[in-house]
């Protein structure tokens, strides 16, 4: 069935906008240089480029010196302890056959993000692909060469396809970074659950290999206030009045596990109170989201649960907000044709969150906005859990909303 001419025209404009934006950014890199270009977007650059991948390659040097890179990693240009599962060392060694593995993998990950944006530009609200790709957190992800790019692509593919293949891909994502286990749990909420579970089980040996170093990885993960987000990061910000003038917090003032637990309880209770006060709005929002097509529904609710799990299990660097992008996009779909003020507000504040580093170069406003966004998103998960107890909440036939073009 042929699509209306205005839909085809909007799609072409979205693609053209993305192509022009990417080419313009590449020209800026050539003309202004790496550091100057990223600074224009309030992204603090590091040299040498793709800095996060150099933690892994630097671990090889540390190991050759007889050191444990999870404890001491002088091979890294910034002497950062290794905080990646061991599978990444094997992946980088595989790329070393073709040259500098850091440059190869970092470039491939940047291309992957552009490819995802290009695919998204073909969808409804395609202009959001360019808007979100050029936001400071996503450019930070590309600048650092962080492996969250690849993990994001895998989780997106897993939720898009579901079934056995989706489970396999999700299992691989868990083995690479561990925290996508929250996405795996969310995947079990959608049929076919058994096929998804069997697919995820194929990655259990790799997951076990990664889990062997989970304690060392957690200890090596830095606690940042600037260029970060999460419940833990926000708590650090509240407990340190001088945080607006510093990027890192010394271990001596870090909150205890007890204090972190209390903060999580307060967060959940506040989210529950918001849900009770605005139950009708969240119920309506959930019903509209449940009317999306099966892939869109898996992506929206899957990433919603994953993002909130990441937020509560912080610390997180600012680029990990990439896992919120499908949720923001989902609100754009729910906002189509003027359907609901709540979706419009979540969409607008989501875009504001992604561009908030322009308000404050230290990204502290970004930290605060991420906290507020997560707080008001959480009641939607509560509503999904309450309403989702009925099997029909997930597997119900598509409504007229879907039949009229939201698929």
Helices and strands as residue ranges (DSSP letters): H 5-32, H 34-40, G 51-53, H 54-64, H 87-95, G 96-98, H 101-121, H 127-133, H 136-144, H 148-161, H 163-177, H 181-187, H 193-201, H 204-211, H 214-220, E 228-229, H 231-239, G 241-245, G 251-253, H 257-277, H 279-290, H 294-312, E 316-317, G 318-324, H 325-334, G 336-338, H 341-355, G 356-358, H 364-387, H 392-395, H 400-401, I 402-406
